[in-house]
Amino acid sequence: ATAELVNRFSWTADNLYPPDEPECWSLPCDSDEQPELNNSGTAKVAHAELVHVGDLVGYTLVLSNTGAVAARATVTDALDGRMTFVTASVAPDESAGGMLVWRDVLVPAGEAVRITVTVRAGANAPMHQSYRVANAMVVSYRGQALMRQAAEVEVEPYRAFVPMVQRPAERTARVFVPVVWRAEQAR
């Protein structure tokens, strides 16, 4: 037995590429009242320039809305692999693998929302050398992705200075205690 399969398709120039629906997010598309997070107030700020391995480092994520209506945003903060998440003023919706994500963050019109994040420096890092950590956040809203970079933070290891002392042979053994000198003490 044989069969014939006929497949018919017709098209016109009108239905090749249907227009995308405008993304107005429940506002009239011709409205001037829009949220605006892409401004100098939206920033990620590091609270330290220099820390030691094991120290806590604070960051503030600021979302500033200079627009006329509220904005809802998703904030993503990918931590450097040498930093460990400790806590945040607003619990992230996700915090696995050093990726912190806050969804549906409401930023009222004309206001700013601040999220403070605390991390510990020195995870998965060599203990004998300094390194610099650069950290950024991405704010996603209304089809836009805004990246804001915090200032770099230098992470130094603790250094121990052990005095080299030769004692006279006629003296009995004495106990010498090594001194740990932190950079803050030298300033």
N, C-alpha and C positions, 0 to 999 in steps of 0.2 A: 504494500500500500504506500502510496505517495501522497503527500499533502503539500499544499502551497501556503506559505505564511506571508501575509501581506502586512507591512507595517507602514502606516501613513503618518506623515508629519507635515504640518503647514506652519508657516510663519510669515509675519509681516514686519516691516521696519519698526512698527509701533511697539511690538512686544519683545524685541531682542534684549533690551536692557531696561527693565522697569525702573522708574526713578526711586531712589532711596527715600524712605520717609525721613523728614527732617527730625533731628533730635532736639526737641525743645523742652523736655523734662517738665511736662505739665504747665509750661508757661506759653503764652502766645508767642509764636515764632518771630513776630515782628516787635516783641516787647524789648524795651531798653533795660528792663529790670532783670538782670542776670547776676548770678554769683561771680565773684572774682577772687581766686586764690593766688593767681600769678602776679604777685607783688613783692616788694622788698621785705614786708613783714613776715612772709612765709619763709621760715629758715630752720636750719638745724644748728644748734649752738653747743659746742663742747665747753665744759666747765673747768677744764684743766689743760695746761700746755705740756706739763711734765709730770709723770707719775712713775712709780716703781712697780715691778712685777708683784702682783697680788693686791695692789691698791684698787680702790673703787674709783670709777670714772663716771661722772654724770653728764648726760646730754639732755637738752630740752628741744623737743620738736614743736615748732610753732606753726599753726595754720591760721593765717590772717585773711579774713574775707572783707574786701573793700567794696563788694558788690551791694546791690539793693535788696537781694533776697538771700535766704539761707542756702548753704551748700552742704552736700553730703559727699564725703570723700573716703577713699581707702588709702591708708598710710602703710607703706612697706619700708622696713628698716632692716637691711641685710648687714648683720654684724660681721666685722672682720673675724676670721677664724681664730685669732689669738685673743679674742675677748669672749667672756662668758656672761650671758644674761643673768642678772640678779633679781631686779624688780622694776616695776614701772608704776607711775601714779595712776594710770588707767590700764587695767590688765589687757594685754593683747588678745585678740581672738585666736591667734596662732603664735607659737613661740618655739617651734621645733627646728633643730639644726641651725640655730643662729639667725633664723629668719623671723622677724617680728612683724605681725600684720594686724592692723586695726581696721575693721570694716565699718562702713556706715557711720563715720564720725561726723556729727552735726556741727557745722560752724555757722552760727547766726550772722545775719547781715551786719556789717560794721563792727564785728567783734573778732577776737582771736581765741583759739583753743590751744592750750599748752599741755603737752604730755612729757613728763620727766622720766627718763630711762636711766637706770644704774647698771653698769656692767663691771666685771672684774678683769683687770689687765693681766696678761701673762699666760693664758691657757694655750697649750700646744705651741709654746714659743721657747726658743733657746734661753737658758738662764744666764748665759755669759755675755750676751751682747745686747746693745740697745737697738730699738727699731721704732719706726713711726707708723701710726695707725691713721688711715684716712677712712672716714665713715660718711655715708650719705643716706638720705631718705628719698623715697619717691612718693609723691602725692598724686593719686589718680582721681579725677572727677570730670564729668561731662565729656568723656572721650579724650581728655588731655592727660598727659603724664608730666609732672613737674619734678625735677631733681634738685635737691638742695644739699650741698656738701658742707660738712662741719670742718672747722680748722683741724689740722693734724694734731695728734697727741703723741708725744714722745714717751716711750716706755723704756725705763732703764732698769737694769738688774741692781740688786743690792750689792755693794762691794764691801768686802771685809779687808781691813788693813791690819796685818799681824806684825807687831814690832819684832825686829830681829835684834836680839840682845845676847851678848856673850857674857856669861857670868864667870867670875874667877873660879878656878878649880877648887880653891880651899873653902868656898862657901857651900852650904848645903843647897839642895835642890829647892827652887822656889816655884811657885805657881804663877804663870803669866796668863792673863786673860786677854784674848784678842778683842779688839775694839771694832765695832761696826759703826761706820760713819755714814750718815745719811746726808744727801745733798743739801737738805734744808738747814742742817746744822752749820754748814760752811758759809751760808749767806749772811 
